[in-house]
Amino acid sequence: MPAPGGAVIFGARRWKRSLLRPFFPPDARLRFRRATRRAVAEAKRRGDRLYVWASREPDWLAGAAAETGLTLTRIEDGFLRSAGLGSNFAPPLSLVFDDAGIYFDPARESGLERILSDPEFPPPELRAEAGRLRALIVEGGLSKYNIYRAANCPSPLEGEGRNIASMRAIFQVGGGLGTAPPTRSKSSTSGDLPLKGGGEINTAACAGRTILVPGQVEDDASIRRGAPKIKRNLDLLAAVRAAAPDATILYKPHPEIEAGNRRGAVSISDARRYADRVLAGWDAASALALADEVHTMTSLMGFEALLRGIPVTTYGLPFYAGLGLTTDRLAWPRQRRMVDLDSLVAASLLIYPNYRIPDTTHPADAFAAAAWLARRRTPAPAKEIAAVRARRWLRLAFGA
């Protein structure tokens, strides 16, 4: 929770500044600075707290803050973030304020890691709350960005030499869980497996396991800090295919990359060297409904898969690795306490983030955020999408 009094904030782009205000006490004096050393000097002079947007923290800042006796707090998006992309200026429902480190950087212990290291955590009542929240998230088909674009997708694939009578699964978006992987077809040329216009999923049945590989933004801080070996989406696909040569592999591009806002695009032809299908335009919950397993570098979809009881293999060091819940290709740099899933949910969704409902100033909780997101998980009209893109380019043109 942000402290009252003065705050000097570095690294927050101009469009984020008004979105940060509701998370601070009403009487907090916020000063935004673009130059890091100026921010440190001003915070020291005024006796204010120093805040930094975590992904823009320079390596020297923690040492400089400690030398001057300043408290450095890192700000980052929470895990139930918004109804829409942050890069399209959707307001956040949750932010984390971490005085210790930040959850995506395993180099130093974060506040989240400290919570999980407590052998008495969570108390029974909080564990029960975590189980209830997890059920709400799964039943509501919620995820970090809650983008639902099924109505804009073309009709499902059919044929490719398969017996259409073998199609057995229709999942309703936000409904029950199940697995309906497409048959692996080495001769297939189509690269996309879309949703029905009404939000249903039609797929063919097959034997064997289906692995979902979520794409990531390749210059994202979680990759720069938490993926020391495999850092590119295509390299991850190659590694998953090498590890599971007979599996059906589904690749889901990251929504910010599909929107053209961030780096890391993999062409369908390149992805199809290793993946059986590219889930272009799919929302997270619908893609997860197809998966027997999820393999990822550091994607939050790994955490979202755990919420749904789907086994996860990590190739990097996300916050949910090293806790006994995942199969990990890399060792966590410190010894970690093994926890169960509801302990992780309690820490990462109930305790660690701060919640606010857009257009309000009062604190909220994870249940209020989940309810708000569930009410707004609908396809965006074409005019609204166009307006969002126009606002994005105007803001990028007139201020970082």
Secondary structure, DSSP 4 states (H G I P E B T S, - for coil): -PPSSEEEEES--HHHHHHHGGGS-TT-EEEEES-HHHHHHHHHHHT-EEEEEGGG--TTHHHHHHHTTPPEEEEEE-SS--SS-GGGTPPPSEEEEESS--TT-TTS--HHHHHHH-TTPSPHHHHHHHHHHHHHHHHHT--SS----GGGS-PPP--TT--GGG--EEEETTS-----PPPP-TT----B----TTSEEEE---SS-EEEEE---TTSHHHHHH-SS--SHHHHHHHHHHH-TTSEEEEE--HHHHTTSSS----HHHHTTT-SEE-TT--HHHHHTT-SEEEESS-HHHHHHHHTT--EEESS--TTTTSSSSEESS--SS------HHHHHIIIIIISEEEE-TT--SEE-HHHHHHHHHHT-SPPPHHHHHHHHHHHHHHHHH--
